[in-house]
Amino acid sequence: MALKDDLGRLGEDLAAAELERSGMRIVARNWRCPDGELDIVAIDGATLVVCEVKTRSSTYFGEPIEALTPSKINRIYRLASIFRRQHPVGVSDVRYDVVSVIARRGYRPVCQHVRGAFG
């Protein structure tokens, strides 16, 4: 379990750095409420960006973005709504992004940022 946690933390760190490089401002990481967790919440201009991070050590079982099931997407919508009620950030638009990270042992990790992946 610790290795999986380490892999997930690495993926989220890489994703946050990627989003910041693209000009976004991170406002929350691993935001939790009783209903679940949002990986990264950022501001991109006048848009609130809710970003799901999917990290894998290989693509043996498919691309990381393929792990986003309809129920997971619905949970993200619900959590984003709760976040917005609790944290008014002064933007009206919301976008749902995914950062996919492949971190193969012995290789440089590869990030893919998909803007507006769903929603």
N, CA and C atoms as a LAMMPS dump frame, in Angstrom:
ITEM: TIMESTEP
0
ITEM: NUMBER OF ATOMS
357
ITEM: BOX BOUNDS ff ff ff
-5.0000000000000000e+02 5.0000000000000000e+02
-5.0000000000000000e+02 5.0000000000000000e+02
-5.0000000000000000e+02 5.0000000000000000e+02
ITEM: ATOMS id mol type element x y z
1 1 1 N 0.819 -1.198 0
2 1 2 C 0 0 0
3 1 3 C 0.861 1.259 0
4 2 1 N 1.959 1.234 0.715
5 2 2 C 2.816 2.421 0.778
6 2 3 C 3.357 2.775 -0.6
7 3 1 N 3.698 1.774 -1.397
8 3 2 C 4.207 2.056 -2.749
9 3 3 C 3.135 2.716 -3.602
10 4 1 N 1.891 2.244 -3.471
11 4 2 C 0.793 2.851 -4.222
12 4 3 C 0.592 4.3 -3.781
13 5 1 N 0.657 4.545 -2.458
14 5 2 C 0.524 5.907 -1.938
15 5 3 C 1.64 6.796 -2.474
16 6 1 N 2.873 6.262 -2.484
17 6 2 C 4.012 7.023 -2.999
18 6 3 C 3.82 7.35 -4.478
19 7 1 N 3.334 6.386 -5.247
20 7 2 C 3.092 6.601 -6.672
21 7 3 C 2.028 7.674 -6.867
22 8 1 N 0.953 7.596 -6.101
23 8 2 C -0.107 8.593 -6.197
24 8 3 C 0.38 9.988 -5.829
25 9 1 N 1.193 10.076 -4.781
26 9 2 C 1.735 11.373 -4.353
27 9 3 C 2.646 11.945 -5.433
28 10 1 N 3.496 11.092 -6.025
29 10 2 C 4.368 11.531 -7.116
30 10 3 C 3.526 12.076 -8.266
31 11 1 N 2.479 11.347 -8.646
32 11 2 C 1.615 11.785 -9.74
33 11 3 C 0.953 13.117 -9.45
34 12 1 N 0.479 13.302 -8.241
35 12 2 C -0.173 14.568 -7.884
36 12 3 C 0.821 15.721 -7.852
37 13 1 N 2.035 15.46 -7.376
38 13 2 C 3.074 16.504 -7.386
39 13 3 C 3.418 16.911 -8.815
40 14 1 N 3.57 15.922 -9.694
41 14 2 C 3.883 16.211 -11.105
42 14 3 C 2.721 16.948 -11.772
43 15 1 N 1.507 16.526 -11.475
44 15 2 C 0.325 17.171 -12.059
45 15 3 C 0.228 18.623 -11.609
46 16 1 N 0.427 18.877 -10.324
47 16 2 C 0.358 20.251 -9.812
48 16 3 C 1.419 21.117 -10.486
49 17 1 N 2.613 20.59 -10.637
50 17 2 C 3.684 21.349 -11.299
51 17 3 C 3.322 21.638 -12.752
52 18 1 N 2.724 20.666 -13.423
53 18 2 C 2.302 20.843 -14.82
54 18 3 C 1.237 21.934 -14.935
55 19 1 N 0.272 21.91 -14.036
56 19 2 C -0.794 22.91 -14.063
57 19 3 C -0.23 24.308 -13.783
58 20 1 N 0.666 24.406 -12.82
59 20 2 C 1.278 25.709 -12.518
60 20 3 C 2.113 26.209 -13.696
61 21 1 N 2.835 25.304 -14.348
62 21 2 C 3.617 25.692 -15.541
63 21 3 C 2.723 26.244 -16.641
64 22 1 N 1.5 25.738 -16.707
65 22 2 C 0.575 26.202 -17.75
66 22 3 C -0.139 27.486 -17.341
67 23 1 N 0.202 28.039 -16.163
68 23 2 C -0.349 29.323 -15.753
69 23 3 C -1.476 29.261 -14.748
70 24 1 N -1.825 28.089 -14.298
71 24 2 C -2.909 27.975 -13.321
72 24 3 C -2.386 28.236 -11.909
73 25 1 N -3.317 28.632 -11.04
74 25 2 C -2.992 28.845 -9.625
75 25 3 C -3.715 27.766 -8.828
76 26 1 N -2.955 26.945 -8.123
77 26 2 C -3.535 25.879 -7.31
78 26 3 C -4.164 26.506 -6.061
79 27 1 N -5.439 26.187 -5.816
80 27 2 C -6.103 26.701 -4.611
81 27 3 C -6.354 25.595 -3.582
82 28 1 N -6.301 24.33 -3.994
83 28 2 C -6.478 23.221 -3.054
84 28 3 C -5.885 21.946 -3.635
85 29 1 N -5.293 21.162 -2.757
86 29 2 C -4.811 19.829 -3.121
87 29 3 C -5.349 18.847 -2.096
88 30 1 N -5.84 17.739 -2.58
89 30 2 C -6.401 16.689 -1.722
90 30 3 C -7.467 17.256 -0.78
91 31 1 N -8.362 18.073 -1.358
92 31 2 C -9.455 18.637 -0.57
93 31 3 C -10.439 17.521 -0.232
94 32 1 N -10.761 17.425 1.047
95 32 2 C -11.642 16.36 1.515
96 32 3 C -12.89 16.91 2.191
97 33 1 N -13.95 16.13 2.038
98 33 2 C -15.179 16.35 2.786
99 33 3 C -15.737 14.955 3.063
100 34 1 N -16.815 14.834 3.82
101 34 2 C -17.338 13.495 4.121
102 34 3 C -17.703 12.665 2.879
103 35 1 N -17.978 13.327 1.749
104 35 2 C -18.38 12.61 0.537
105 35 3 C -17.218 12.14 -0.327
106 36 1 N -15.995 12.609 -0.044
107 36 2 C -14.862 12.174 -0.858
108 36 3 C -13.781 13.223 -0.941
109 37 1 N -12.969 13.119 -1.998
110 37 2 C -11.792 13.975 -2.157
111 37 3 C -11.635 14.455 -3.593
112 38 1 N -11.225 15.711 -3.729
113 38 2 C -10.812 16.257 -5.026
114 38 3 C -9.295 16.33 -5.012
115 39 1 N -8.665 15.855 -6.09
116 39 2 C -7.196 15.826 -6.137
117 39 3 C -6.605 17.227 -6.168
118 40 1 N -6.996 18.023 -7.174
119 40 2 C -6.459 19.381 -7.317
120 40 3 C -7.587 20.303 -7.76
121 41 1 N -7.643 21.474 -7.133
122 41 2 C -8.563 22.524 -7.567
123 41 3 C -7.687 23.733 -7.878
124 42 1 N -7.898 24.315 -9.053
125 42 2 C -7.049 25.422 -9.502
126 42 3 C -7.914 26.504 -10.143
127 43 1 N -7.287 27.659 -10.347
128 43 2 C -7.918 28.757 -11.069
129 43 3 C -7.145 28.957 -12.368
130 44 1 N -7.87 28.989 -13.476
131 44 2 C -7.285 29.248 -14.795
132 44 3 C -8.033 30.438 -15.381
133 45 1 N -7.468 31.643 -15.189
134 45 2 C -8.155 32.857 -15.625
135 45 3 C -9.41 33.049 -14.815
136 46 1 N -10.566 32.999 -15.478
137 46 2 C -11.85 33.161 -14.803
138 46 3 C -12.563 31.825 -14.624
139 47 1 N -11.805 30.738 -14.641
140 47 2 C -12.39 29.395 -14.579
141 47 3 C -11.839 28.619 -13.398
142 48 1 N -12.739 28.001 -12.654
143 48 2 C -12.342 27.058 -11.618
144 48 3 C -12.09 25.724 -12.305
145 49 1 N -10.932 25.137 -12.059
146 49 2 C -10.571 23.864 -12.686
147 49 3 C -10.505 22.789 -11.61
148 50 1 N -11.341 21.784 -11.764
149 50 2 C -11.312 20.619 -10.891
150 50 3 C -10.554 19.549 -11.654
151 51 1 N -9.414 19.146 -11.102
152 51 2 C -8.527 18.251 -11.832
153 51 3 C -8.386 16.913 -11.117
154 52 1 N -8.732 15.869 -11.813
155 52 2 C -8.542 14.507 -11.323
156 52 3 C -7.185 14.028 -11.834
157 53 1 N -6.409 13.421 -10.957
158 53 2 C -5.085 12.916 -11.321
159 53 3 C -5.14 11.394 -11.289
160 54 1 N -4.721 10.787 -12.38
161 54 2 C -4.675 9.33 -12.471
162 54 3 C -3.232 8.934 -12.768
163 55 1 N -2.634 8.18 -11.863
164 55 2 C -1.231 7.792 -11.994
165 55 3 C -1.126 6.276 -12.053
166 56 1 N -0.327 5.804 -12.956
167 56 2 C -0.08 4.372 -13.101
168 56 3 C 1.413 4.147 -13.349
169 57 1 N 1.883 2.947 -13.016
170 57 2 C 3.285 2.608 -13.264
171 57 3 C 3.468 1.985 -14.645
172 58 1 N 2.366 1.648 -15.303
173 58 2 C 2.425 1.118 -16.667
174 58 3 C 1.042 1.264 -17.291
175 59 1 N 0.96 0.923 -18.56
176 59 2 C -0.345 0.924 -19.231
177 59 3 C -0.842 -0.499 -19.447
178 60 1 N -0.291 -1.436 -18.693
179 60 2 C -0.664 -2.846 -18.833
180 60 3 C -2.173 -3.047 -18.713
181 61 1 N -2.799 -2.333 -17.791
182 61 2 C -4.244 -2.464 -17.6
183 61 3 C -5.012 -1.323 -18.264
184 62 1 N -4.37 -0.594 -19.178
185 62 2 C -5.018 0.497 -19.89
186 62 3 C -4.451 1.842 -19.494
187 63 1 N -4.884 2.859 -20.204
188 63 2 C -4.445 4.225 -19.918
189 63 3 C -5.068 4.699 -18.606
190 64 1 N -4.373 5.521 -17.861
191 64 2 C -4.919 5.983 -16.581
192 64 3 C -6.285 6.645 -16.702
193 65 1 N -6.502 7.417 -17.752
194 65 2 C -7.785 8.131 -17.898
195 65 3 C -8.953 7.151 -18.049
196 66 1 N -8.67 5.939 -18.478
197 66 2 C -9.721 4.935 -18.63
198 66 3 C -10.299 4.5 -17.285
199 67 1 N -9.622 4.853 -16.187
200 67 2 C -10.115 4.497 -14.847
201 67 3 C -11.236 5.425 -14.388
202 68 1 N -11.549 6.45 -15.173
203 68 2 C -12.638 7.366 -14.811
204 68 3 C -13.975 6.764 -15.228
205 69 1 N -14.653 6.195 -14.282
206 69 2 C -15.953 5.581 -14.542
207 69 3 C -17.051 6.636 -14.431
208 70 1 N -18.223 6.373 -14.973
209 70 2 C -19.329 7.322 -14.815
210 70 3 C -19.629 7.637 -13.35
211 71 1 N -19.539 6.66 -12.461
212 71 2 C -19.815 6.936 -11.049
213 71 3 C -18.737 7.832 -10.447
214 72 1 N -17.475 7.664 -10.848
215 72 2 C -16.399 8.529 -10.37
216 72 3 C -16.607 9.958 -10.88
217 73 1 N -16.996 10.1 -12.134
218 73 2 C -17.262 11.424 -12.698
219 73 3 C -18.413 12.093 -11.955
220 74 1 N -19.481 11.352 -11.676
221 74 2 C -20.611 11.921 -10.926
222 74 3 C -20.188 12.349 -9.532
223 75 1 N -19.318 11.574 -8.894
224 75 2 C -18.818 11.951 -7.572
225 75 3 C -18.017 13.252 -7.663
226 76 1 N -17.208 13.398 -8.698
227 76 2 C -16.415 14.622 -8.88
228 76 3 C -17.338 15.83 -9.055
229 77 1 N -18.399 15.678 -9.841
230 77 2 C -19.377 16.771 -9.999
231 77 3 C -19.958 17.172 -8.638
232 78 1 N -20.368 16.173 -7.869
233 78 2 C -20.973 16.425 -6.558
234 78 3 C -19.97 17.113 -5.622
235 79 1 N -18.739 16.618 -5.602
236 79 2 C -17.717 17.215 -4.739
237 79 3 C -17.384 18.637 -5.176
238 80 1 N -17.332 18.878 -6.482
239 80 2 C -17.053 20.229 -6.986
240 80 3 C -18.142 21.199 -6.549
241 81 1 N -19.373 20.741 -6.555
242 81 2 C -20.479 21.585 -6.123
243 81 3 C -20.343 21.929 -4.636
244 82 1 N -19.977 20.96 -3.825
245 82 2 C -19.765 21.199 -2.394
246 82 3 C -18.597 22.163 -2.201
247 83 1 N -17.5 21.937 -2.929
248 83 2 C -16.331 22.816 -2.815
249 83 3 C -16.714 24.256 -3.129
250 84 1 N -17.452 24.455 -4.205
251 84 2 C -17.839 25.811 -4.623
252 84 3 C -18.716 26.496 -3.581
253 85 1 N -19.604 25.736 -2.945
254 85 2 C -20.444 26.328 -1.893
255 85 3 C -19.599 26.72 -0.673
256 86 1 N -18.631 25.905 -0.335
257 86 2 C -17.81 26.154 0.853
258 86 3 C -16.682 27.155 0.607
259 87 1 N -16.247 27.285 -0.64
260 87 2 C -15.096 28.124 -0.97
261 87 3 C -15.401 29.005 -2.181
262 88 1 N -16.165 30.074 -2.001
263 88 2 C -16.425 30.954 -3.14
264 88 3 C -15.112 31.617 -3.577
265 89 1 N -14.689 31.352 -4.8
266 89 2 C -13.392 31.849 -5.28
267 89 3 C -13.535 32.967 -6.304
268 90 1 N -14.758 33.415 -6.555
269 90 2 C -14.944 34.568 -7.43
270 90 3 C -14.897 34.28 -8.911
271 91 1 N -15.087 33.024 -9.294
272 91 2 C -15.165 32.685 -10.722
273 91 3 C -16.476 31.937 -10.957
274 92 1 N -17.009 32.084 -12.165
275 92 2 C -18.31 31.478 -12.429
276 92 3 C -18.222 30.189 -13.239
277 93 1 N -17.232 30.077 -14.108
278 93 2 C -17.109 28.885 -14.951
279 93 3 C -16.373 27.772 -14.212
280 94 1 N -16.709 26.539 -14.557
281 94 2 C -16.028 25.369 -14.007
282 94 3 C -15.629 24.471 -15.164
283 95 1 N -14.421 23.945 -15.079
284 95 2 C -13.934 23 -16.089
285 95 3 C -13.385 21.777 -15.357
286 96 1 N -13.541 20.635 -15.966
287 96 2 C -13.08 19.377 -15.372
288 96 3 C -11.954 18.813 -16.234
289 97 1 N -10.751 18.818 -15.661
290 97 2 C -9.564 18.334 -16.361
291 97 3 C -9.099 17.023 -15.746
292 98 1 N -8.273 16.318 -16.497
293 98 2 C -7.606 15.117 -15.998
294 98 3 C -6.135 15.231 -16.35
295 99 1 N -5.285 14.909 -15.382
296 99 2 C -3.865 14.746 -15.677
297 99 3 C -3.553 13.278 -15.477
298 100 1 N -3.09 12.674 -16.559
299 100 2 C -2.706 11.272 -16.573
300 100 3 C -1.186 11.206 -16.435
301 101 1 N -0.703 10.389 -15.506
302 101 2 C 0.739 10.262 -15.287
303 101 3 C 1.125 8.791 -15.406
304 102 1 N 2.1 8.522 -16.253
305 102 2 C 2.697 7.188 -16.349
306 102 3 C 4.095 7.317 -15.772
307 103 1 N 4.342 6.602 -14.672
308 103 2 C 5.642 6.67 -13.994
309 103 3 C 6.266 5.281 -13.989
310 104 1 N 6.874 4.93 -15.13
311 104 2 C 7.535 3.628 -15.252
312 104 3 C 8.871 3.649 -14.523
313 105 1 N 9.152 2.596 -13.823
314 105 2 C 10.421 2.489 -13.103
315 105 3 C 11.587 2.594 -14.084
316 106 1 N 12.522 3.494 -13.768
317 106 2 C 13.707 3.662 -14.604
318 106 3 C 13.535 4.637 -15.754
319 107 1 N 12.336 5.196 -15.907
320 107 2 C 12.058 6.141 -16.984
321 107 3 C 11.536 7.449 -16.395
322 108 1 N 11.673 8.507 -17.16
323 108 2 C 11.127 9.8 -16.743
324 108 3 C 9.597 9.725 -16.831
325 109 1 N 8.893 10.192 -15.791
326 109 2 C 7.42 10.154 -15.831
327 109 3 C 6.873 10.995 -16.988
328 110 1 N 5.754 10.554 -17.523
329 110 2 C 5.098 11.25 -18.624
330 110 3 C 3.731 11.734 -18.151
331 111 1 N 3.49 13.04 -18.281
332 111 2 C 2.204 13.642 -17.907
333 111 3 C 1.429 14.008 -19.162
334 112 1 N 0.148 13.779 -19.138
335 112 2 C -0.736 14.228 -20.205
336 112 3 C -1.893 14.974 -19.558
337 113 1 N -2.031 16.261 -19.89
338 113 2 C -3.078 17.104 -19.328
339 113 3 C -4.208 17.204 -20.356
340 114 1 N -5.38 16.73 -19.986
341 114 2 C -6.551 16.784 -20.856
342 114 3 C -7.503 17.827 -20.279
343 115 1 N -7.605 18.96 -20.963
344 115 2 C -8.51 20.032 -20.545
345 115 3 C -9.931 19.696 -20.969
346 116 1 N -10.862 19.942 -20.061
347 116 2 C -12.259 19.658 -20.385
348 116 3 C -12.484 18.211 -20.7
349 117 1 N -11.892 17.323 -19.926
350 117 2 C -11.972 15.883 -20.183
351 117 3 C -13.402 15.34 -20.073
352 118 1 N -14.193 15.983 -19.249
353 118 2 C -15.61 15.631 -19.12
354 118 3 C -16.348 16.857 -18.611
355 119 1 N -17.668 16.803 -18.706
356 119 2 C -18.468 17.911 -18.182
357 119 3 C -19.033 18.789 -19.186
